[in-house]
Amino acid sequence: MDVNATVVRELRERTGAGIMDCKKALAESGGNLEKAVDYLRQKGLAAAARKVDRVAADGAVGAYVHPGGKIGVLVEINCETDFVARTAEFQALLKDMAMQVAAANPRYVRREEVSADELEKEKSIYRQQALESGKPERVVEKIVEGKMDRFYSEVCLLEQAFIKDPDRKVSDIIHDAVGRLGENIQVRRFARYHLGEGAQKN
C-alpha cells in the first residue's frame, strides 16, 4: 500500500525508527499510526523503547497552582541529563503533567503501584455487579477485565486521557517526548494539594 509521507515523518518523530522501518510498520498496520508504533516497539525498532531501560537520574520538579489558589501540584519527572531537563520542551512537559494531575486527580503514577488488596477489592465488586445483573459466568471475567481497564484509566496518571488531547493517553505524551528529546523520561512521583482537604470543619 502507498504510505503517506507525513505519517511516516510523524512516526519517525515519535519512535526514532528508520524510514524503511516506519514504512514497513505502517504498511503492516494498514496505515494506522498507533498500531505502527506498537509494531515498532514489539519488533524492538523504536528508539524510545530501547531508552526505557537507561538510568534516568536527573530531571526536575515542576509546580502548578490552579487559578484561585485552591489546588496545587508538585511533579517530579526524571531524564538522563541536566541539559535535557533545562530545555523548554522538558519544562513544558513538566507543566503539562502538573496540570494533568490538578485536573484529573490521579492517585498513582502507574498501575504497578496499586496494591494487591485494592485490586482484589475492585475486582470483587465488579465481579459481584456482573453476576447480580444476570450475566453468564463465561462473560463475567471479560466484563471485570474491561472495568479494571477503566479503573486504571481513572486512577493511574500514565493511563489517563491527556487533558489537552483526550484521544491520547498520558503515556503516549511521555513516549513522544522520549522520541524527540532522545533520553529516557519517567514520571517519578507527584503530590496534589486541595485546600482544606482532610481538615475537620466545625
N, C-alpha and C positions, 0 to 999 in steps of 0.2 A: 504494500500500500504506500501511497505518497505520504510523506511526513512533513507537516508544516514546519518551516524553518524557525518561526517564532517560538513554537512549542519546544523544539529541540534546544533552542537557546535558553529558555526558561528552565528546562530540565537540567541542562548543564550547570546553570547558576545554582540550582537547588542541591545538586548532588556532587558536582565537581568531576563527574564521569566524562570520558572522551566522547567526541561527536558520533563516531560509529556505534559506540555502545548505547548512546542515547537514542539514536535512530532505530537500532535493533529493539531496544526496550519499548519504544513507542509502537513499533510495528507489532511486537508480540502482545501488547496490551490494547490493541485497536485504537491507538491514539489517545487513550485515557492517561492524563498526566500523573494522577495519584497512583494508578496501578503501575505505571512505568517506574515511579520512584521505588515502589515496593519490589518490583522486578530487579532493579539495580542493586538494592540492598540485599536481597536474597542471593544474588549472584556474587556479592562481595565487591561490586564495582563502584559503589557510591563512596566517594572520598569521605563524606560525612560519617558514614557507617564505620569506616576504619578509624576515625578520630575518637570515637566514643570511649575506647579503652585507654586513651592517653590521659596522663595526670593533669587535672585542671585545679591548680593550687593557687592561682592568682584570681583576679576579678575585682568586684566592687559591691558595695552595699548601696542600694537606691532607696529613696524615701518619697512618699506621696501622701499629701494631706488633701482630702476631698474638700471642695469649696464648702464653707460653713464650719469647718473645723471639727466635725463630729466623727469622722473616720480617718485614721492614719495607718499607713502601711510601711514596713521595712522589708526589703527583699535582698537576699544575697545571691548573686549569680557568679559562678566561677568560670574562668577561662585559663589558658595556659601562660599568658604573658601580660605584664603590666601595659605593654604597648597597645594590645587589643582592648584591654579594659578601659583605656583612656580615649578610645575612638568615639566619634559621635554616634556611630551605629550601635555600639555596645551600650552606650549611655541611654540611647533611645529605647533599646530593648529592656533595660532596667526599668525605665519609666513605664513602658507598656505592661510589664509584668506586675509592677506595683499597682497600676490602675486596674489590672485584671483582678488582683486579689481584693482590692477595695470594692469592686463592683460585683464580683461573682462569689465572694466569701468561701473559697475552698478551705478544707480542713487539713489536707495533706498535699505534698508535692506530687507524689506518685502512688500508684496502687499498692506497691510493696510495703508502704508504711502503714497501711490499715491493719489493725491487729486481727489475729485469727478469731478471737472471741467476737469482735464486731462483725466480721464477715459471716460467721456462722449464725449470729443473731439475725442479720439481714436475710440470709438465705432461708432461714427457718420461717420468717414472716412471709416472704414471697411464696414459699412452697405451700404454706397453710392457706394463703389467699387463693392460690391457683386451685388447690384441692376443694376448698369450700365453694368455689364458683362452678364446680362440676366438671372441670377439665379432666380428661382421661390421664391416667398415671403416665402414659408414654410421652405426653407432651409437656408434663409439668416441669421437667428438668430444663427443657428448652425455654420455657417461659421464665423460669428462675434465672437462667443464664442471661436472657435479654434484660431482665430487670436489674441484674447485677451490673451489666454494662452501663445502664442508665445511672445507677448509683455511683459508679466510678466517675462518670462524666459530670456529676454534680459536686462530689467531694474532693476529687483529685485535680489539682491545678493543671497538670500536663494533659489531662483528658477533657478539660472543659472546652467549650466552643469559645474561640477567641473573640473578645468583645468588639474588636474593630473589623472582623471578618468572620461572622458566625458559621460560615461554611467550612471553616478550617479549625483544627484543634490547636491548642497552645503548643503541643509537642511539635506540630508542623512548623510553627513560627521559630521555635528554637532550632529545629533541624535546618531550616533555611539559613539562619544566622551562622550555623556551623559551616555550611557550604560556602557562604560569602566571605566570612572572616578567616576561614582556614584553620580554626582551632576547635578543640573540644570545648563545648559550652554546656554547663549544667546549672539548673536552678537548685541551689543547695537547701535553702530554708526561707521562711517568711514569718512575719508576725503582723497580725492585724488588730488594731485597737479601735473599739467602738465606744464612744463617750458614754460613761455610766454603766457599761456592760458589767454585770455581776454585782453591782452596788445595791445595797438594801435601801429601799425607799420607805420613809415613814408614812 
